[in-house]
């Protein structure tokens, strides 16, 4: 029986390259834990240049390619920071076979509308202000047969004013949406890890099933041989008794 050792870390540390930005230093190595991700977000916000500095950023377009889903997210996040809005990691479509992500929609944090839920139980809660204004701005990326992530749809216009791209405004980014983004990334990492464990368990069970089938075949052959030997011995005993008579 084959013993499989689970892989605890799926993320491979690599240098953060941002070819679509000009004049920005390379970021630090990516972190997998939620606390490290929050620290990375805060430190990156502090490193953002002021409004007086010019930053060139490429606008998304249909047909634009990325090496991975994370690269597409990083690009759109930088694009959002430059224009003055917050990226929301939106819906995705998964494969029905292996549950891997096939497409991902990245939108503005003001996408959609806030739906008020009626509280039937508990104390009356003070209604909170909603940041959603039905904005349609988004970028949709899909993975192709070669493994590249391609932009298949891009909506540029926003239905709300954009915040000036300054250091003060960037650091005042909506805390709730930033936390949602961090939790979503961590959830996806855990989901990949669960899928890996699932594959290892399936492979292990298949190996056990094969070993069980082989053992059953050997047992059946042994039982058959014993029965044949008993039948032959009984036949010889009958012949000896017939000769004695």
C-alpha positions as CSV (number, residue, x, y, z in Angstrom):
1,X,0.0,0.0,0.0
2,X,1.4,3.4,-1.0
3,X,1.7,6.0,1.7
4,X,1.2,9.6,0.6
5,X,2.6,12.6,2.3
6,X,0.3,15.6,2.1
7,X,1.7,18.8,0.8
8,X,1.1,21.6,3.4
9,X,2.2,24.5,1.3
10,X,0.9,24.9,-2.3
11,X,2.2,28.5,-2.7
12,X,5.6,28.8,-4.1
13,X,7.5,31.9,-3.2
14,X,8.5,33.9,-6.2
15,X,9.5,37.5,-6.9
16,X,6.6,39.8,-7.4
17,X,6.9,41.3,-10.9
18,X,4.6,44.0,-12.1
19,X,5.5,44.8,-15.7
20,X,2.3,46.9,-16.2
21,X,3.5,49.5,-13.6
22,X,6.3,52.0,-14.2
23,X,8.6,53.2,-11.4
24,X,7.3,50.9,-8.7
25,X,9.8,48.7,-6.7
26,X,9.4,45.0,-6.6
27,X,7.1,43.8,-3.8
28,X,8.1,41.4,-1.1
29,X,7.7,37.7,-1.2
30,X,4.0,36.6,-1.0
31,X,2.6,35.5,2.4
32,X,0.2,32.6,2.9
33,X,-1.1,33.4,6.3
34,X,-3.9,36.0,6.9
35,X,-1.9,38.1,9.3
36,X,1.1,38.2,6.9
37,X,-1.3,39.2,4.1
38,X,-2.7,42.1,6.2
39,X,0.8,43.3,7.1
40,X,1.7,43.1,3.4
41,X,-1.3,45.2,2.5
42,X,-0.5,47.9,5.1
43,X,3.1,48.1,4.2
44,X,2.3,48.3,0.5
45,X,-0.1,51.2,1.2
46,X,2.7,53.0,3.1
47,X,5.0,52.6,0.1
48,X,2.6,54.1,-2.3
49,X,3.9,57.4,-3.8
50,X,2.2,60.7,-3.3
51,X,-0.2,62.3,-5.8
52,X,2.7,64.5,-7.1
53,X,4.5,61.4,-8.5
54,X,3.5,60.2,-12.0
55,X,2.7,56.5,-12.3
56,X,2.0,54.9,-15.7
57,X,-0.5,52.0,-15.6
58,X,-1.8,49.9,-18.5
59,X,-5.6,49.8,-19.0
60,X,-7.1,46.3,-19.4
61,X,-8.3,45.2,-22.8
62,X,-10.1,42.2,-24.3
63,X,-7.5,39.6,-25.3
64,X,-5.0,40.7,-22.6
65,X,-3.2,37.6,-21.2
66,X,-1.9,36.6,-17.8
67,X,0.2,33.7,-16.6
68,X,-2.2,32.9,-13.7
69,X,-5.4,34.0,-12.0
70,X,-3.3,35.6,-9.2
71,X,-1.5,37.7,-11.8
72,X,-4.8,38.9,-13.2
73,X,-6.0,39.8,-9.7
74,X,-2.8,41.7,-8.9
75,X,-2.9,43.6,-12.2
76,X,-6.5,44.7,-11.7
77,X,-5.9,45.6,-8.1
78,X,-3.0,47.9,-9.1
79,X,-5.2,49.4,-11.9
80,X,-8.0,50.0,-9.3
81,X,-5.6,51.7,-6.9
82,X,-4.3,54.0,-9.6
83,X,-7.8,55.0,-10.8
84,X,-9.1,55.4,-7.3
85,X,-11.5,52.5,-6.6
86,X,-11.3,49.3,-4.6
87,X,-11.2,45.9,-6.4
88,X,-13.7,43.3,-5.3
89,X,-12.9,39.6,-6.0
90,X,-16.3,38.6,-7.4
91,X,-17.9,35.4,-8.8
92,X,-16.1,32.5,-10.4
93,X,-17.0,29.4,-12.4
94,X,-15.6,26.0,-11.6
95,X,-15.0,22.8,-13.6
96,X,-17.6,20.1,-12.9
97,X,-14.9,17.5,-13.2
98,X,-12.1,18.7,-10.9
99,X,-13.6,21.9,-9.4
100,X,-10.7,24.0,-10.6
101,X,-11.6,27.7,-11.4
102,X,-12.2,28.3,-15.1
103,X,-13.2,32.0,-15.0
104,X,-13.1,34.9,-12.5
105,X,-14.9,38.2,-12.4
106,X,-13.1,41.2,-10.8
107,X,-15.3,44.2,-10.1
108,X,-15.5,47.5,-8.3
109,X,-16.4,47.3,-4.6
110,X,-19.5,49.4,-5.3
111,X,-20.9,46.7,-7.6
112,X,-24.5,45.6,-7.0
113,X,-26.8,46.8,-4.3
114,X,-27.0,46.2,-0.6
115,X,-30.0,43.9,0.3
116,X,-31.4,44.6,3.7
117,X,-32.2,41.4,5.7
118,X,-35.1,41.4,8.1
119,X,-34.2,40.5,11.6
120,X,-36.9,38.3,13.0
121,X,-35.0,37.6,16.2
122,X,-32.6,39.5,18.5
123,X,-32.2,43.2,19.2
124,X,-33.0,45.9,16.6
125,X,-29.8,46.7,14.8
126,X,-28.8,50.1,13.6
127,X,-28.8,50.2,9.8
128,X,-25.3,50.5,8.4
129,X,-24.3,52.6,5.4
130,X,-23.8,50.7,2.2
131,X,-20.9,51.2,-0.2
132,X,-22.6,49.5,-3.1
133,X,-24.1,51.8,-5.8
134,X,-24.7,49.4,-8.7
135,X,-21.4,50.1,-10.4
136,X,-20.9,48.0,-13.6
137,X,-17.1,48.4,-13.9
138,X,-15.5,44.9,-14.0
139,X,-12.9,42.7,-15.7
140,X,-13.7,39.1,-16.6
141,X,-10.8,36.6,-17.2
142,X,-11.0,33.0,-18.4
143,X,-8.4,30.3,-18.6
144,X,-7.7,29.0,-22.1
145,X,-6.5,25.6,-23.3
146,X,-2.8,26.7,-23.0
147,X,-3.3,27.6,-19.4
148,X,-3.2,31.4,-19.9
149,X,-5.8,33.7,-18.3
150,X,-7.4,35.9,-21.0
151,X,-9.5,39.0,-20.5
152,X,-12.8,38.3,-22.3
153,X,-14.8,41.3,-21.1
154,X,-13.9,44.7,-19.7
155,X,-16.2,47.5,-18.5
156,X,-14.3,50.7,-17.8
157,X,-16.9,53.3,-16.8
158,X,-18.0,53.7,-13.1
159,X,-21.3,55.0,-11.9
160,X,-19.7,57.0,-9.1
161,X,-16.8,59.5,-8.6
162,X,-13.4,58.0,-8.3
163,X,-11.1,58.9,-5.4
164,X,-7.9,60.8,-6.3
165,X,-5.0,58.5,-6.5
166,X,-3.0,59.9,-3.6
167,X,-1.3,58.2,-0.7
168,X,-3.8,59.5,1.8
169,X,-6.8,58.2,-0.1
170,X,-5.1,54.8,-0.7
171,X,-4.4,54.3,3.0
172,X,-8.1,55.2,3.7
173,X,-9.2,52.3,1.5
174,X,-12.4,50.5,2.7
175,X,-11.3,48.2,5.5
176,X,-14.2,45.8,5.0
177,X,-13.5,45.2,1.3
178,X,-9.8,44.8,1.9
179,X,-10.6,42.2,4.6
180,X,-12.9,40.3,2.3
181,X,-10.2,40.2,-0.4
182,X,-7.7,38.8,2.1
183,X,-10.2,36.2,3.4
184,X,-11.1,35.2,-0.1
185,X,-7.5,34.5,-1.1
186,X,-7.0,32.5,2.1
187,X,-10.2,30.5,1.4
188,X,-9.0,29.7,-2.1
189,X,-5.7,28.5,-0.8
190,X,-7.4,26.2,1.7
191,X,-9.7,25.0,-1.1
192,X,-6.8,24.0,-3.2
193,X,-5.3,22.2,-0.2
194,X,-8.5,20.3,0.4
195,X,-8.7,19.3,-3.3
196,X,-5.1,17.9,-3.0
197,X,-6.0,15.9,0.1
198,X,-9.1,14.6,-1.7
199,X,-7.0,13.4,-4.6
200,X,-4.5,11.7,-2.3
201,X,-7.3,9.9,-0.4
202,X,-8.9,8.7,-3.7
203,X,-5.5,7.4,-4.9
204,X,-4.9,5.7,-1.6
205,X,-8.4,4.0,-1.7
206,X,-7.8,2.8,-5.3
207,X,-4.5,1.3,-4.2
208,X,-6.2,-0.5,-1.3
209,X,-8.9,-1.7,-3.6
210,X,-6.3,-3.1,-6.0
211,X,-4.5,-4.9,-3.2
212,X,-7.8,-6.3,-1.9
213,X,-8.7,-7.6,-5.3
214,X,-5.4,-9.3,-5.7
215,X,-5.6,-10.9,-2.3
216,X,-9.1,-12.1,-3.0
217,X,-7.9,-13.7,-6.2
218,X,-5.1,-15.5,-4.4
219,X,-7.5,-16.8,-1.7
220,X,-9.9,-18.1,-4.2
221,X,-7.1,-19.9,-6.0
222,X,-5.9,-21.5,-2.7
223,X,-9.5,-22.6,-1.8
224,X,-9.9,-24.2,-5.2
225,X,-6.6,-26.1,-4.9
226,X,-7.6,-27.4,-1.5
227,X,-11.0,-28.6,-2.7
228,X,-9.3,-30.3,-5.7
229,X,-6.8,-32.0,-3.4
230,X,-9.6,-33.2,-1.1
231,X,-11.6,-34.5,-4.0
232,X,-8.6,-36.4,-5.3
233,X,-7.8,-37.9,-1.9
234,X,-11.4,-39.0,-1.5
235,X,-11.3,-40.6,-5.0
236,X,-8.1,-42.5,-4.2
237,X,-9.7,-43.7,-0.9
238,X,-12.7,-45.0,-2.7
239,X,-10.5,-46.9,-5.2
240,X,-8.5,-48.5,-2.3
241,X,-11.7,-49.7,-0.6
242,X,-12.9,-51.2,-3.9
243,X,-9.7,-53.2,-4.3
244,X,-10.0,-54.5,-0.7
245,X,-13.5,-55.8,-1.3
